[in-house]
Amino acid sequence: MGHAVRPLRYVAVVAVPVAVLWGVFATPADASRSGGTVIATPGPLRLLLELAVFFGGATALYAAGSRTQGVLLAGVLVVYHLVSWDRVLWLLRH
């Protein structure tokens, strides 16, 4: 196995469980998704999951030494959540 593949294994160790959690835990009738869910999750819990995944990625970038990219991603996420404030409020009510 080449050296280029090894870092991908570490990414997969994190990405696969996160992707499973992302697909399994959803708030029923969420218009930003299919509306269906495997495990019905209250909106506030789903919002916390999303914030943990997205801001966790920004934190991981920052901690890995990619400080500019980490700060930039965090800034983009703040703007995204402000622009989609209606969805944030919807999740908090459901």
Backbone as a chain_set.jsonl record, in Angstrom:
{"seq": "MGHAVRPLRYVAVVAVPVAVLWGVFATPADASRSGGTVIATPGPLRLLLELAVFFGGATALYAAGSRTQGVLLAGVLVVYHLVSWDRVLWLLRH", "coords": {"N": [[0.852, -1.171, 0.0], [0.582, 2.191, -0.864], [2.166, 5.249, 0.299], [0.514, 7.433, -0.05], [-2.06, 6.587, 0.346], [-2.418, 6.039, 3.019], [-3.07, 8.369, 4.718], [-5.726, 8.673, 3.926], [-7.032, 6.583, 5.132], [-7.223, 7.41, 7.773], [-8.9, 9.578, 7.484], [-11.168, 8.257, 6.6], [-11.848, 6.808, 8.872], [-13.0, 8.714, 10.472], [-14.83, 9.998, 8.749], [-16.683, 8.07, 7.759], [-18.265, 7.095, 10.038], [-19.412, 9.606, 10.729], [-20.854, 10.244, 8.414], [-22.754, 8.198, 8.48], [-24.126, 8.82, 10.866], [-25.108, 11.292, 10.062], [-26.935, 10.59, 8.062], [-28.745, 8.949, 9.392], [-29.85, 10.155, 11.72], [-32.325, 12.392, 11.727], [-34.605, 15.149, 11.468], [-38.015, 14.666, 11.249], [-39.871, 15.62, 8.343], [-38.16, 17.627, 7.541], [-37.455, 20.068, 5.336], [-35.067, 20.561, 4.055], [-33.935, 18.19, 3.657], [-34.761, 14.849, 2.629], [-37.058, 14.545, 4.008], [-37.723, 12.197, 5.159], [-36.679, 9.79, 7.67], [-34.494, 7.656, 9.533], [-34.074, 7.429, 12.278], [-36.048, 9.312, 14.192], [-35.317, 12.527, 15.107], [-35.25, 15.115, 17.458], [-35.521, 18.543, 16.47], [-33.75, 20.517, 17.769], [-31.689, 18.822, 18.684], [-30.775, 17.764, 16.271], [-29.801, 20.113, 15.094], [-27.675, 20.642, 16.843], [-26.084, 18.41, 16.224], [-25.443, 18.991, 13.545], [-24.034, 21.412, 13.888], [-21.897, 20.484, 15.438], [-20.62, 18.743, 13.634], [-19.962, 20.422, 11.407], [-18.595, 22.689, 12.578], [-16.782, 21.236, 13.976], [-15.22, 20.237, 11.921], [-14.005, 22.622, 11.064], [-12.581, 23.227, 13.364], [-10.874, 21.023, 13.445], [-9.335, 21.451, 11.141], [-8.04, 23.816, 11.915], [-6.639, 22.906, 14.186], [-4.952, 21.113, 12.956], [-3.083, 22.659, 11.852], [-3.79, 24.13, 9.68], [-4.602, 26.887, 9.905], [-5.628, 29.281, 8.721], [-7.475, 28.242, 6.847], [-9.192, 26.901, 8.603], [-10.267, 29.015, 10.136], [-11.439, 30.454, 8.078], [-13.363, 28.588, 7.134], [-14.962, 28.409, 9.461], [-15.962, 31.021, 9.509], [-17.437, 31.062, 7.102], [-19.366, 29.169, 7.793], [-20.71, 30.465, 9.882], [-21.859, 32.612, 8.461], [-23.441, 31.114, 6.662], [-25.299, 29.906, 8.455], [-26.553, 32.172, 9.416], [-27.745, 33.157, 7.086], [-29.469, 31.063, 6.536], [-31.303, 31.266, 8.571], [-34.054, 30.89, 8.94], [-34.374, 28.111, 8.701], [-32.844, 27.272, 10.879], [-34.387, 28.3, 12.985], [-36.713, 26.802, 12.476], [-35.786, 24.211, 13.035], [-35.262, 24.52, 15.774], [-37.844, 24.717, 16.74], [-38.979, 22.278, 16.241]], "CA": [[0.0, 0.0, 0.0], [1.397, 3.386, -0.989], [2.092, 6.235, 1.373], [-0.564, 8.391, -0.322], [-3.341, 6.02, 0.765], [-2.488, 5.975, 4.481], [-3.889, 9.433, 5.326], [-7.138, 8.462, 3.612], [-7.577, 5.663, 6.126], [-7.573, 8.205, 8.946], [-10.083, 10.356, 7.103], [-12.29, 7.321, 6.544], [-12.216, 6.435, 10.246], [-13.874, 9.774, 10.97], [-15.874, 10.358, 7.782], [-17.723, 7.041, 7.616], [-19.259, 7.194, 11.12], [-20.122, 10.887, 10.644], [-21.825, 10.125, 7.315], [-23.841, 7.335, 8.949], [-24.913, 9.621, 11.805], [-25.762, 12.332, 9.276], [-28.064, 10.021, 7.336], [-29.667, 8.224, 10.263], [-30.538, 11.05, 12.65], [-32.909, 13.535, 11.022], [-35.881, 15.637, 11.972], [-39.059, 14.392, 10.26], [-40.434, 16.733, 7.562], [-37.146, 18.664, 7.282], [-37.504, 20.373, 3.902], [-33.722, 20.583, 3.488], [-33.585, 16.791, 3.423], [-35.851, 14.135, 1.96], [-38.236, 14.537, 4.872], [-37.763, 10.91, 5.844], [-35.61, 9.57, 8.627], [-34.397, 6.331, 10.143], [-34.309, 7.698, 13.694], [-36.601, 10.653, 14.348], [-34.485, 13.295, 16.019], [-35.771, 16.464, 17.672], [-34.806, 19.578, 15.738], [-32.594, 21.081, 18.466], [-30.604, 17.834, 18.698], [-30.245, 17.725, 14.904], [-29.009, 21.325, 14.921], [-26.418, 20.42, 17.563], [-25.306, 17.462, 15.43], [-24.912, 19.722, 12.393], [-23.019, 22.355, 14.362], [-20.731, 19.711, 15.864], [-19.925, 18.224, 12.447], [-19.388, 21.507, 10.611], [-17.593, 23.442, 13.326], [-15.726, 20.263, 14.29], [-14.317, 20.236, 10.767], [-13.223, 23.864, 11.124], [-11.652, 23.074, 14.486], [-9.859, 20.039, 13.04], [-8.414, 22.153, 10.234], [-7.243, 24.747, 12.716], [-5.738, 22.113, 15.03], [-3.985, 20.421, 12.1], [-2.119, 23.627, 11.354], [-4.374, 24.907, 8.586], [-5.328, 27.892, 10.689], [-6.392, 30.177, 7.845], [-8.609, 27.497, 6.303], [-10.109, 26.641, 9.702], [-10.969, 30.26, 10.453], [-12.279, 30.764, 6.917], [-14.516, 27.68, 7.171], [-15.83, 28.832, 10.561], [-16.639, 32.234, 9.06], [-18.441, 30.671, 6.105], [-20.445, 28.483, 8.509], [-21.504, 31.479, 10.588], [-22.659, 33.293, 7.434], [-24.442, 30.156, 6.19], [-26.364, 29.749, 9.445], [-27.301, 33.433, 9.457], [-28.558, 33.219, 5.865], [-30.516, 30.041, 6.644], [-31.869, 31.441, 9.907], [-35.403, 30.316, 8.971], [-34.236, 26.684, 8.969], [-32.373, 27.153, 12.259], [-35.572, 28.497, 13.833], [-37.589, 25.649, 12.27], [-35.226, 23.088, 13.811], [-35.442, 24.777, 17.2], [-39.266, 24.545, 17.073], [-39.439, 20.911, 15.968]], "C": [[0.895, 1.231, 0.0], [1.194, 4.346, 0.165], [0.939, 7.207, 1.177], [-1.903, 7.886, 0.195], [-3.493, 6.072, 2.288], [-3.286, 7.113, 5.105], [-5.379, 9.265, 5.052], [-7.795, 7.498, 4.593], [-8.019, 6.426, 7.364], [-8.814, 9.058, 8.683], [-11.311, 9.452, 7.118], [-12.773, 6.921, 7.932], [-13.163, 7.471, 10.846], [-15.073, 9.972, 10.047], [-17.001, 9.328, 7.708], [-18.724, 7.091, 8.78], [-20.055, 8.502, 11.086], [-21.185, 10.82, 9.554], [-23.013, 9.258, 7.735], [-24.738, 8.11, 9.913], [-25.734, 10.668, 11.062], [-27.024, 11.788, 8.595], [-29.119, 9.398, 8.22], [-30.492, 9.163, 11.138], [-31.02, 12.293, 11.911], [-34.234, 13.908, 11.674], [-36.94, 15.373, 10.901], [-39.589, 15.684, 9.639], [-39.451, 17.876, 7.343], [-37.066, 18.889, 5.777], [-36.112, 20.397, 3.264], [-33.202, 19.176, 3.206], [-34.768, 16.124, 2.735], [-37.149, 14.177, 2.749], [-38.371, 13.248, 5.647], [-36.597, 10.782, 6.804], [-35.624, 8.125, 9.105], [-34.706, 6.455, 11.629], [-34.785, 9.144, 13.811], [-35.848, 11.387, 15.458], [-35.104, 14.675, 16.218], [-34.888, 17.497, 16.971], [-33.612, 20.162, 16.474], [-31.399, 20.116, 18.523], [-29.955, 17.725, 17.318], [-29.366, 18.952, 14.638], [-27.668, 21.188, 15.636], [-25.505, 19.457, 16.809], [-24.658, 18.175, 14.242], [-23.803, 20.68, 12.812], [-21.745, 21.626, 14.779], [-19.934, 19.211, 14.663], [-19.221, 19.356, 11.706], [-18.29, 22.251, 11.36], [-16.481, 22.523, 13.826], [-14.722, 20.165, 13.157], [-13.43, 21.465, 10.754], [-12.183, 23.78, 12.233], [-10.537, 22.1, 14.137], [-8.855, 20.658, 12.083], [-7.471, 23.05, 11.014], [-6.197, 23.983, 13.535], [-4.649, 21.409, 14.221], [-2.962, 21.394, 11.504], [-2.609, 24.45, 10.183], [-5.253, 25.991, 9.199], [-6.181, 28.815, 9.821], [-7.63, 29.479, 7.3], [-9.644, 27.214, 7.391], [-10.935, 27.867, 10.064], [-11.909, 30.635, 9.313], [-13.532, 29.876, 6.899], [-15.478, 28.075, 8.282], [-16.613, 30.082, 10.172], [-17.733, 31.936, 8.054], [-19.63, 29.992, 6.794], [-21.327, 29.461, 9.283], [-22.419, 32.195, 9.598], [-23.763, 32.372, 6.93], [-25.605, 30.047, 7.173], [-27.168, 31.038, 9.624], [-28.236, 33.546, 8.258], [-29.709, 32.216, 5.928], [-31.178, 30.082, 8.018], [-33.272, 30.846, 10.021], [-35.345, 28.817, 9.259], [-33.764, 26.448, 10.405], [-33.562, 27.304, 13.212], [-36.542, 27.319, 13.71], [-37.092, 24.463, 13.095], [-35.438, 23.301, 15.302], [-36.889, 24.576, 17.644], [-39.751, 23.106, 16.888], [-38.59, 19.937, 16.729]], "O": [[1.853, 1.308, 0.769], [0.21, 4.277, 0.902], [0.433, 7.756, 2.156], [-2.799, 8.689, 0.456], [-4.618, 6.142, 2.784], [-4.125, 6.845, 5.965], [-6.207, 9.674, 5.866], [-8.995, 7.597, 4.849], [-9.064, 6.129, 7.941], [-9.664, 9.229, 9.557], [-12.372, 9.85, 7.598], [-13.968, 6.718, 8.144], [-14.035, 7.127, 11.645], [-16.204, 10.1, 10.515], [-18.168, 9.706, 7.603], [-19.929, 7.125, 8.533], [-21.249, 8.502, 11.384], [-22.304, 11.294, 9.753], [-24.154, 9.557, 7.38], [-25.963, 8.068, 9.796], [-26.899, 10.905, 11.384], [-28.055, 12.46, 8.562], [-30.284, 9.327, 7.829], [-31.702, 8.98, 11.278], [-30.219, 13.141, 11.518], [-34.883, 13.096, 12.333], [-36.781, 15.81, 9.761], [-39.736, 16.702, 10.316], [-39.862, 18.982, 6.993], [-36.656, 17.999, 5.032], [-35.998, 20.265, 2.045], [-32.151, 19.005, 2.588], [-35.692, 16.813, 2.302], [-38.217, 13.877, 2.214], [-39.05, 13.2, 6.672], [-35.648, 11.564, 6.76], [-36.66, 7.461, 9.078], [-35.498, 5.687, 12.174], [-34.025, 10.08, 13.563], [-35.764, 10.916, 16.592], [-35.449, 15.338, 15.24], [-33.67, 17.341, 16.892], [-32.545, 20.299, 15.876], [-30.246, 20.537, 18.422], [-28.735, 17.61, 17.208], [-28.306, 18.835, 14.024], [-26.635, 21.577, 15.091], [-24.292, 19.66, 16.758], [-23.473, 17.987, 13.967], [-22.757, 20.75, 12.167], [-20.64, 22.096, 14.505], [-18.704, 19.253, 14.675], [-18.029, 19.265, 11.411], [-17.186, 22.425, 10.844], [-15.363, 22.977, 14.072], [-13.522, 20.026, 13.39], [-12.237, 21.369, 10.466], [-11.043, 24.21, 12.06], [-9.381, 22.326, 14.494], [-7.654, 20.417, 12.2], [-6.259, 23.04, 10.798], [-5.026, 24.36, 13.574], [-3.561, 21.141, 14.731], [-2.083, 20.992, 10.742], [-1.922, 25.369, 9.737], [-6.473, 26.004, 9.032], [-7.331, 29.095, 10.156], [-8.716, 30.058, 7.292], [-10.846, 27.28, 7.132], [-12.145, 27.775, 10.272], [-13.034, 31.079, 9.545], [-14.637, 30.369, 6.674], [-16.691, 28.077, 8.071], [-17.801, 30.187, 10.474], [-18.83, 32.489, 8.138], [-20.778, 30.222, 6.412], [-22.546, 29.301, 9.331], [-23.61, 32.367, 9.859], [-24.906, 32.805, 6.783], [-26.767, 30.091, 6.768], [-28.352, 30.981, 9.953], [-29.381, 33.978, 8.394], [-30.8, 32.49, 5.43], [-31.566, 29.046, 8.558], [-33.645, 30.35, 11.084], [-36.19, 28.303, 9.994], [-34.234, 25.525, 11.069], [-33.715, 26.513, 14.143], [-37.126, 26.884, 14.703], [-37.875, 23.794, 13.769], [-35.762, 22.355, 16.019], [-37.134, 24.29, 18.817], [-40.841, 22.765, 17.346], [-38.807, 18.729, 16.641]]}, "num_chains": 1, "name": "protein.A"}
